[in-house]
């Protein structure tokens, strides 16, 4: 990595990041897009990870984006009923910069621009500031490889910001590869410190409180251990576990819960025609324990069936102290149509039991200590299927000059190396232990792209 290239990167990306920040729409009040209760991998797209298989001496830039839309009729804001309509546009830029032959810097900066009809119902009013929101995030890392010992050390920090949510995180990682390159043990730890603004439903706010909502905190500790091994020329296997401990506010302060035996009358104003009928008895704010432990174990298999076809299999067993037991199966079949063009159909199946504290709309008793009607904690099965396309010719799709010159006085040349397109359809089906009208019915679609550049 030359001095001139570092200067060029500063000139190119610093203005982009500044302009991107200034262009963000005005903030509004909704919840975070990063739903801590979703465990099936079918929800709102999360921040993309740094792409793998990058050349050691190349600076790479990935521009990632997409469009997500979901529909459903069990919104937690209205107590397990009402719309779950949501759209999300999550652009991001990922930069991977080698500083020399053994160390590199990475940056992942992006935003989520989303509109949620569900959180628009916090105040029982349409087209409020709650209807739209933006989350901005950035993650930055450094890694260094010790080739003589086959080890890689890494560290990073990150930040995420919404109107009612602010999060800082720090991570550290270590990987050890055997001398023959067939085995690897990787360990990673991550810590999140979150601060949440306690925006409560309109009728449950203290008189005269205005917008002085108050705040609460949450801490999350993740530890991941993965062991991978090449079993043969065609088969690779990896087993991993991710232990998660959360402490602090785990419920969402603007999620209502209704009860079949609450003696208190509902003092909320009568909602308009676009809302569900007002309930006679009062709601309460969702209440969940302030400690949660998750301990999933997963197995991944990569089998090279031929030079043209690869089989990627994944299974995960999940358990936590909320009472959820889940199984996830995923299959992906990359097929080389040409040496440079790959299609990969994929399918994901997920099933889970309900959390101990979940019940559908108006099925809780006021005698319960903890209660939620968030359908991410319900019993359901989910299916996710889709198709991906990747085009990556050896010499790239195209190239163009960018400002600046290298040490030899030649103009910098940026190459568009690859293009990925991906479409997925997701459907959530509620368990038959619930009445027909109380079963999960979430449906979503997402289309995404990844433009891979190299400098």
N, C-alpha and C positions, 0 to 999 in steps of 0.2 A: 504494500500500500504506500504510494508516494505522497509526499507532502502536498504536491499540486492537486492530487485527487481529493485529499481531505479538505483542502480549501474550497474546491469546487462543490463538494457535497454540502458544506456549510452554506455556500452561496445559493445552492439550489433548494435545499429543504427548509432552511430557517424561514425564508419568506413564505413558503407554502404553509408551514405550520402556523405562522402568525396570521396570515390571511384567513386560513381555515377557522381559527379561533374567533376572529373578528366577525366572520360571516354567520356565526351561530345565531339562530333566532332567539327572541326573548324567552327567558326561562318561565316555566309554568309549574303547577303543583300536581304531580302524580307520583306514583311509586316507581321503584327501580325496575328496569327491564330485566335485570339479573335475578330471576325468581329463585330464591333459595329452596323452595319446596318442590321444584321440578327435578325429577331424577331419571326420566326416561329418554332424554336426549332428543325430544321431538318439538321443543318449544322455540321460543325466540332465539335466533342465532346469536351465539356468544362471540366474543372477540376471537378472530382467527389466531392460530399459533404461527410461530415462525416456520416457514416452509423448510422441508428437509431436502437432502440430496443436492446441496448447493456446492459449486466448485470452491475449493479452498482459497483460491486467489482472486475470486470475482466478488465485486460489490453487486449485490442483487437488490432489486426493488420490486415489491409486489403491490399492485393496486387491486384491492378487493372490494367488492360491493354486491348488492343484491336487493331483492324485494320480498318481504314476508307478509302474508295475510292470513288471519285466522277468524273463524266464526264458531259460536257456541252459545248456549242458553243457560249457563250456570255460573254467572259472574259472582265472585266472592264479595264484591263491593255491595251487592244487594242481598247478601246472605245466602248465596248458592242458587240464585235465579237471576234472570236478566241477561242482557247481551254480554258476549265476550269478544266482540269485534275489535280487532287490533291490526294495524299495519305498521311495518317497521322497515326503514331503509338504513342499513349499517355499513357505510363506507369505512375503509381503513387503508393505511399505508404501512407496509412492513419493510424496513431497511436492514440489511445484513452487511456489515462492513468489516472485512478482514484488515486488522491493523498491521499484521505481519504473518508469517507462516504458521504461527501457533495460537494467536489470540484474535478475537473479533468482538465487535460491538453489534447489538441489535436494538431496534426501536420499532414499536408497534403503536401507532397513534391512529385514533379513529373516533367515530361518533355513532350514536343511534338516534335517528330522527323518527319518532313514532307517534301514532295517533291512537288513542284508546277510548272507545265508547264506554267501556266499563268504568274506568276511573273518572269519567265525566259525570258519573252519578254519585260522587262523594257528597255533593251539595244538592242532589236532586234537581239539577238544572242542566240544560243542553248548551253546547258550544261555550263552555266556560274555559278558563285557562287549563283546566285538568284534561281537556280533550287532546292536547298536544304536548309533547315534551322532547327534550334532547338530553342524551347522556354523552359526555365526552370522556375519553379514557386514553391513557398512555402507559406503556410498559417498556422498560429499558433494561438491557442486560449486558453483561460482559462474561466471556468464557475464555479459558486458556487451556491448551492441550500440552501434556507432557508426553511426547512421543516415545521416549525411552522406557517409560513405565506403563504406557497405555492408559493414562488417566486424563480426564477432562474435569476441570473445576469451573463452576459458574456461579454468578450472583446477579441479582437484579432487584429493581424497585418498580412500583407502579402506582397509579392514581386513577380514580374514577369519580365523576362528579355529576350529580343531578340536583334539582332544587331541594329535594327532601332526603338526599342520600349523598354521603361523601365517604370515600374509602381509600385507604392507603394499604399497600402490600409490600412485602419484602420476601425474596426467595433465595435459596442456595441449593446447589446441585453438585453431584459427584458421580462420575461414571468410570468404571474400570473394565477394560477390554483385555481378553487373553492374548498371549503372544501370537497365536495362530489366527486371531480375529474371529473365532467361531463362537465365543461366549462373551457376554457382557452383563455386568451388574450395575444398575443405575439407581441412585437414591436422590430424592429431592424433598425439600421442606419449604412450606410457604405459610406466611402469616398475614392475615387481613385484620385491619382495624377499621370498623365501620361506624359512622355516626348517622343516625336516622332522625329526621324531623317527624314529630308525632302529630301528623295531620289526621284528625279524627272526623267521622261523619258529622254532618252539620248539626243534627239534633242532639248529638252526644257531647258537644263542646260546652265548656263551662260558660255561663252567662258573662258577657263582657270580655271574654278572652281575646276576641279579635283574631289576629294572626300570630299571637304569641303562643305557639303550639308546644314549645319545649322539645327536648331531644333525649335520645337514649343511645346506647352503644351496643356493638356486637363484636366479638373476637372469634376468628376462625383459624384453626391450626390444621394444616394438611401435611401428611407425610406419605410419600409414595415410594414404593420399592418395586423394581422390575428386574427380572432375570430373563434374558433371552439367549437362545442357543440355535446354532445351525445344526440340524440333525442329519441332513444329507444335502446333496447338491440341489435338491428340489424342495426341501421342507425346512421351514424355520418356525420356531415356537417361542412364545414369550408368556410368562405368568407374572401378574402384578397384583398389588394390593394398595389401596389408598385409604388410609385411616384419617378420619376427619373428626375434629372436636370443635363444637360451637358453643359459645357462652354469651349470654346477654339477650337482647330483644330478638326473638325468633318469630314472633307474630307480626302481622301487618296492621298498623293502627287504624287504617280506614276500611278494613274488612268488617262488615256487619255479621252478626249471628243472631238468628231468631229462635225462640223457644216455644214449645207447645204449652208450657205451664207458667209463663211469666205473668205475674199479676199486674205489672206496671203498664199503664196505657202508653201508646205510641203518640208522642207530642209533635212528631214531624209534620210539616205542611203536606197537604195532599199532592202527590207527584202529578205531573202532566200526563197526557195521553201516551207519550212515548215510553213511560215507565210502567213497571208492574204495579198492581193495585197495592195501596198502602196497607200494611199489616196492622191489625188492631192493637197488638201488644208491642212493647218497646224492644228494640234491638240492644245488644251489647257489643262491645269491641271484641274481636277475636282474641282469645287468650291461649297461649301455648307455653309449655315449660321453657325455662331460660337456659337449658343445657340439652345438647343433642350430640349423639355419637353415631357416626356412620362407619361401617366396615365392609366395603365391597371387595370381592376377589374376582379377577378376570383372567381369561385365557385367550390368547390370540395365535392363530395359525396362518402362515403364508405358504401356499403350495404352488410351485411352478409346474402346472400340468404339462405344458409344452412351451416352445419358444413364443407362442402366440397367445396362450391363455394362462391366466393366473387365478388362483382361488384364495380369497382372503376371508377367514372365518373369525368370529369373535363371540365369546360368551362371558357374561358377567352375572355373578350372584351378589345381591345387595341385601343388607340387613341394617336396621338402626333401632335405637331405643324408643322411637315413636311407635314401634310395632309394625313397620312396613317390611315386608319380605318381597323381593322382586327378582325376576329373571329376565335377562336381555340376550337375544340372539341376533347376530348380524352376519350377512353374507354379501360379499362384493366380488364381481367377476370381471376383472379387466381383460379386454380382448384387443389385441393389436390388429386393426384393420389394415394398416400399413406400418412400416417401421417407425413412422412419426405420428400416427393418428391412433388414439386409443379410445374405445368406448367402455364404460364400466357401469352396467346395471347393478343396483344394490337393493337390499331388502333388510328391514330391521323389525323385529318382533319384541314387544315388551309386555310383561304382565306384572301386576303388583297387588298386594293386599292393602287394605285401608289402614291409615294411622288409627291408633286407639282413640284419638280425640276428634275424629271426623264423624259428622252426621249430615245428611242433606238438609235442605231448607225446612226450618221449624220442627226438626226432629230431636233437638237437644233438650235437656231438662236444666232448669236453673240450679239444680243440685250438683251439676257437673262442675268440677274445678277447672278443667281445661276444655275448650270447645273451638271448633272451626268448621266452616262449610266451604273451604277452599278445595276444589275438585282435583288439584294436584296431589292432595293427600287422600283421595278416594281410592277405592278398588276399581281397577279398569285394565283393559288390554289395549294395546296400541299397535298399529301397523304403519310403517313408513317405507315407501318404495320410491325409486327414482332412477334417473339415468344421468351419467356424467360423460363429458366429452373432453378430451385433451389433445391439443395439437402442438407438437414441439419438435420441429425439424432441427437437424444437427446445426445448421448455420443460422438458425433463428428465422422468425417470420419476416422481419424487416429491421432496418437500422437507420439511424439519423444522427446528425451532429447536434451537440449541445454546447452551451457556452463553456469556454475555458480551453486550456491547452495542457498537455502533459510535459514531462521533463525534456522530451525531445522536440518540443514546439509543435507537436501535432494536435489537431483538434480532438476533443473527446468524442467518442462515438458510443451512443446508447443503442443496445440491441433489444428488440422485443423477442424474447426467447420462446415463450409459451403462452398458450391461451387455454384456460379451463372454463367450461360451462357446466352447470349442474342444476337439475330440477328435482324436487322432491315433493311428494304428497303424503300428508300425515293424517291419520284418523284415530281418534280415541273413542273406545266403546266401553260404556259402563258395565259393571258387574251385574249379574242377574239377582244378586242379593238385595238390590234396590228395586223399588217400583219403577215401571217403565219411564214415567216422567221425571224420575230422580237419577237416571243414569247419565254418565258423562257422554257428551256428544260433540266434542271438539273436532274441528276439521281445519287443516291449514295447508298452504302451499308456499313454497319458497323457490325462487330462482336466484342463482348466485354466479359470480364470475371471478376469475383471478387472472390478471395480466402480469406476466412475469418478465421483468426487464433485467439486463445485466450491463455493467459498465466496466 
